[in-house]
Each structure stands twice: as C-alpha cells, then as structure tokens.
Amino acid sequence: MKANNYSIHPSVYFIVAALLIAYFFPREGKFRYQFYEGKPWRYGLLTAPSDFPIYKTDAEVQAERDSESSNLITGRMPQSNPKR
C-alpha cells in the first residue's frame, strides 16, 4: 500500500493557483477604440492580418449570380390608386 506523505494538503495548491490566476487576470477589458452611434468612424480601416481565398467552381458562381438576380426587386412597389 502506498502512503501519501504530503506536507501541504492538495487543496492548498488549488487555492494558491486560483488566487494567482485571479491576481494576474486583467481587471478590466481594454477596448482601444471609442465610437458613438450616428457619428463617423474616427480611426483607420480595420482589416484582418491575413486573408484566405474561397474557391468556387464556375457553376457555383453562376448559381449565386442567378439566385441574386432572381431575388432582386426592381421597379416600383404597387401603390393604391389615389382618388383624383
């Protein structure tokens, strides 16, 4: 039988680890931009550091174009005839 001869109880390790994590965790979020609704964006463009291509076959591209053109509403909306 194996004897456990701990000089410090394992729960103390857990409590110390939790306290260290809580101490080094940031206190508040740091959002570098300040913006207001209805006001223009005051900073430069936000772009991703990298991009990736989306490969589509010609058939897929044509299907997207067809679906977009079929969903496109053109002309005027029907209006009730006002009395003259």
Residue frames as a rotation matrix with the C-alpha (Angstrom) as fourth column:
MET 1
0.577 0.817 0.000 0.00
0.817 -0.577 0.000 0.00
0.000 0.000 -1.000 0.00
LYS 2
-0.319 -0.695 0.645 1.29
0.680 -0.642 -0.356 3.43
0.661 0.325 0.677 -0.93
ALA 3
0.109 0.288 -0.951 1.40
0.909 -0.416 -0.022 6.02
-0.403 -0.862 -0.308 1.79
ASN 4
0.343 0.066 0.937 0.65
0.581 -0.799 -0.156 9.65
0.738 0.598 -0.312 0.94
ASN 5
0.079 -0.416 -0.906 3.02
0.928 -0.302 0.220 11.80
-0.365 -0.857 0.363 2.92
TYR 6
0.184 0.058 0.981 2.03
0.610 -0.789 -0.068 15.29
0.771 0.611 -0.180 1.84
SER 7
-0.659 -0.402 -0.635 3.44
0.747 -0.447 -0.492 18.14
-0.086 -0.799 0.595 3.83
ILE 8
-0.789 0.486 -0.377 0.92
-0.459 -0.873 -0.164 20.52
-0.409 0.044 0.912 2.22
HIS 9
-0.174 0.824 0.539 -2.66
0.284 0.566 -0.774 19.48
-0.943 0.019 -0.333 1.61
PRO 10
-0.650 -0.126 0.749 -3.58
0.746 0.079 0.661 19.36
-0.143 0.989 0.042 -2.13
SER 11
0.443 0.875 0.198 -6.48
0.890 -0.455 0.018 21.77
0.106 0.169 -0.980 -1.65
VAL 12
0.417 -0.394 -0.819 -3.96
0.247 -0.818 0.519 24.44
-0.875 -0.418 -0.244 -0.60
TYR 13
-0.705 -0.664 0.249 -2.27
0.381 -0.059 0.923 24.10
-0.598 0.745 0.295 -4.01
PHE 14
-0.230 0.721 0.654 -5.65
0.945 0.003 0.328 24.60
0.235 0.693 -0.682 -5.67
ILE 15
0.711 0.520 -0.474 -6.43
0.649 -0.744 0.158 27.71
-0.271 -0.420 -0.866 -3.61
VAL 16
-0.010 -0.802 -0.597 -2.98
0.145 -0.592 0.793 29.23
-0.989 -0.078 0.123 -4.26
ALA 17
-0.762 -0.244 0.600 -3.29
0.592 0.114 0.798 28.55
-0.263 0.963 0.058 -8.01
ALA 18
0.180 0.915 0.363 -6.76
0.956 -0.249 0.154 30.13
0.231 0.319 -0.919 -8.10
LEU 19
0.663 0.018 -0.748 -5.51
0.411 -0.844 0.345 33.22
-0.625 -0.536 -0.567 -6.25
LEU 20
-0.425 -0.885 -0.189 -2.52
0.219 -0.303 0.927 33.61
-0.878 0.353 0.323 -8.59
ILE 21
-0.567 0.298 0.768 -4.74
0.819 0.106 0.563 33.35
0.087 0.949 -0.304 -11.65
ALA 22
0.543 0.837 -0.063 -7.18
0.836 -0.532 0.134 35.89
0.079 -0.126 -0.989 -10.21
TYR 23
0.358 -0.482 -0.799 -4.32
0.322 -0.740 0.591 38.26
-0.876 -0.469 -0.110 -9.34
PHE 24
-0.659 -0.745 -0.104 -2.74
0.124 -0.244 0.962 38.23
-0.742 0.621 0.254 -12.80
PHE 25
-0.194 0.675 0.712 -6.01
0.977 0.196 0.081 38.27
-0.085 0.712 -0.697 -14.74
PRO 26
-0.826 -0.140 0.546 -6.78
0.281 -0.942 0.182 41.71
0.489 0.304 0.818 -16.25
ARG 27
-0.754 0.519 -0.403 -9.09
0.328 -0.234 -0.915 43.80
-0.569 -0.822 0.006 -14.11
GLU 28
0.255 0.839 -0.480 -10.95
-0.154 -0.455 -0.877 45.44
-0.955 0.298 0.013 -16.99
GLY 29
0.388 -0.054 0.920 -11.29
0.835 0.444 -0.326 44.97
-0.391 0.894 0.217 -20.70
LYS 30
-0.275 -0.554 -0.786 -9.17
0.035 -0.823 0.568 47.23
-0.961 0.129 0.246 -22.85
PHE 31
0.425 0.459 0.781 -11.00
0.846 0.106 -0.523 48.34
-0.323 0.882 -0.343 -25.97
ARG 32
-0.496 -0.843 -0.206 -8.75
0.701 -0.529 0.478 50.65
-0.512 0.093 0.854 -27.96
TYR 33
-0.782 0.246 0.572 -11.49
0.374 -0.548 0.748 52.41
0.498 0.800 0.336 -29.91
GLN 34
-0.589 0.658 -0.470 -14.12
0.283 -0.377 -0.882 54.88
-0.757 -0.652 0.035 -28.82
PHE 35
-0.906 0.332 0.264 -17.17
0.221 -0.160 0.962 55.22
0.362 0.929 0.072 -31.05
TYR 36
-0.624 0.763 -0.170 -20.62
-0.195 -0.362 -0.912 56.70
-0.757 -0.536 0.374 -30.93
GLU 37
-0.258 0.630 0.732 -23.77
0.843 0.517 -0.148 55.70
-0.472 0.579 -0.665 -32.78
GLY 38
0.767 0.620 0.167 -24.56
0.601 -0.601 -0.527 58.07
-0.227 0.504 -0.833 -35.61
LYS 39
0.601 -0.648 -0.468 -21.02
-0.508 -0.762 0.402 59.51
-0.617 -0.004 -0.787 -35.75
PRO 40
0.740 -0.373 -0.560 -18.40
-0.449 0.347 -0.823 58.71
0.502 0.860 0.090 -38.40
TRP 41
0.824 -0.522 -0.219 -15.64
0.565 0.729 0.386 56.21
-0.042 -0.442 0.896 -37.63
ARG 42
0.893 -0.445 -0.062 -12.58
-0.432 -0.888 0.159 58.19
-0.126 -0.115 -0.985 -36.50
TYR 43
0.128 -0.883 0.453 -9.93
-0.377 0.379 0.845 55.53
-0.917 -0.279 -0.285 -36.96
GLY 44
-0.550 -0.433 -0.714 -8.29
-0.822 0.130 0.555 53.75
-0.148 0.892 -0.427 -39.87
LEU 45
0.282 0.655 -0.701 -9.69
-0.758 0.600 0.257 50.70
0.589 0.459 0.666 -41.56
LEU 46
0.044 -0.194 0.980 -9.93
-0.766 0.623 0.157 47.55
-0.641 -0.758 -0.121 -39.50
THR 47
0.445 0.031 -0.895 -8.52
-0.753 0.555 -0.355 44.73
0.485 0.832 0.270 -41.58
ALA 48
0.959 -0.099 0.264 -7.54
-0.061 0.840 0.538 41.21
-0.275 -0.533 0.800 -40.69
PRO 49
0.163 -0.981 -0.107 -3.81
-0.644 -0.188 0.742 40.43
-0.748 -0.052 -0.662 -40.64
SER 50
-0.888 -0.422 0.183 -4.34
-0.144 0.634 0.760 37.65
-0.437 0.648 -0.624 -43.17
ASP 51
0.100 0.933 -0.346 -6.89
-0.903 -0.061 -0.426 36.59
-0.419 0.355 0.836 -45.72
PHE 52
-0.640 -0.243 0.729 -7.78
-0.010 0.951 0.309 33.35
-0.768 0.190 -0.612 -47.42
PRO 53
-0.752 0.353 -0.557 -9.30
-0.644 -0.211 0.736 32.58
0.142 0.912 0.386 -50.80
ILE 54
-0.072 0.788 0.611 -12.68
-0.350 0.553 -0.756 30.96
-0.934 -0.269 0.236 -51.26
TYR 55
-0.921 -0.336 -0.200 -12.51
-0.315 0.335 0.888 28.56
-0.231 0.880 -0.415 -54.15
LYS 56
0.086 0.974 0.212 -15.72
-0.250 0.227 -0.941 28.09
-0.964 0.028 0.263 -56.14
THR 57
-0.532 -0.168 0.830 -16.41
0.681 0.497 0.538 26.38
-0.503 0.851 -0.150 -59.41
ASP 58
-0.985 0.172 -0.017 -17.84
-0.141 -0.743 0.654 28.33
0.100 0.647 0.756 -62.31
ALA 59
-0.348 0.904 -0.247 -21.17
0.399 0.381 0.834 26.57
0.848 0.192 -0.494 -61.79
GLU 60
-0.080 0.283 -0.956 -21.33
0.995 -0.042 -0.095 27.71
-0.067 -0.958 -0.278 -58.15
VAL 61
-0.802 -0.262 -0.537 -20.55
0.258 -0.963 0.085 31.29
-0.539 -0.070 0.839 -59.09
GLN 62
-0.854 0.520 0.025 -23.19
-0.138 -0.272 0.952 31.25
0.502 0.810 0.304 -61.82
ALA 63
-0.160 0.814 -0.558 -25.76
0.749 0.469 0.469 29.74
0.643 -0.343 -0.685 -59.42
GLU 64
-0.324 -0.018 -0.946 -25.08
0.812 -0.518 -0.268 32.56
-0.485 -0.855 0.182 -56.92
ARG 65
-0.962 -0.049 -0.269 -25.46
-0.086 -0.880 0.467 35.21
-0.260 0.472 0.842 -59.60
ASP 66
-0.616 0.783 -0.086 -28.72
0.123 0.204 0.971 33.66
0.778 0.588 -0.222 -60.77
SER 67
-0.053 0.608 -0.793 -30.13
0.954 0.265 0.140 33.47
0.295 -0.749 -0.594 -57.25
GLU 68
-0.575 -0.202 -0.793 -29.14
0.528 -0.832 -0.171 37.09
-0.625 -0.517 0.585 -56.55
SER 69
-0.969 0.213 -0.126 -30.73
-0.237 -0.649 0.723 38.34
0.072 0.730 0.680 -59.75
SER 70
-0.396 0.879 -0.265 -33.93
0.402 0.426 0.810 36.39
0.825 0.215 -0.522 -59.08
ASN 71
0.000 0.364 -0.931 -34.21
0.999 -0.036 -0.013 37.89
-0.038 -0.931 -0.364 -55.59
LEU 72
-0.900 -0.401 -0.169 -33.60
0.388 -0.916 0.105 41.41
-0.197 0.028 0.980 -56.85
ILE 73
0.176 0.975 -0.134 -36.63
0.821 -0.221 -0.526 43.66
-0.543 -0.018 -0.840 -56.60
THR 74
-0.883 -0.444 0.153 -36.78
0.446 -0.692 0.567 46.14
-0.146 0.569 0.809 -59.44
GLY 75
-0.392 0.748 0.535 -39.30
0.394 -0.389 0.833 48.78
0.831 0.538 -0.142 -60.35
ARG 76
-0.582 0.282 0.763 -41.80
-0.655 -0.719 -0.234 50.40
0.482 -0.636 0.603 -58.10
MET 77
-0.929 0.370 0.005 -43.84
0.261 0.666 -0.699 48.89
-0.262 -0.648 -0.715 -55.35
PRO 78
-0.394 0.854 0.341 -47.57
0.611 -0.034 0.791 48.71
0.687 0.520 -0.508 -56.16
GLN 79
-0.981 0.127 -0.144 -49.47
0.016 -0.695 -0.719 51.64
-0.192 -0.708 0.680 -54.71
SER 80
-0.156 0.984 0.086 -53.15
0.827 0.178 -0.533 52.11
-0.540 -0.012 -0.841 -54.22
ASN 81
-0.448 0.056 0.892 -54.69
0.718 -0.572 0.396 54.50
0.532 0.818 0.217 -56.74
PRO 82
-0.727 0.220 -0.651 -55.40
0.395 -0.641 -0.658 57.81
-0.562 -0.735 0.379 -55.05
LYS 83
0.282 0.903 0.323 -58.65
0.906 -0.140 -0.400 59.49
-0.317 0.405 -0.858 -55.97
ARG 84
-0.786 -0.574 0.228 -58.20
0.618 -0.721 0.314 62.48
-0.016 0.388 0.922 -58.23
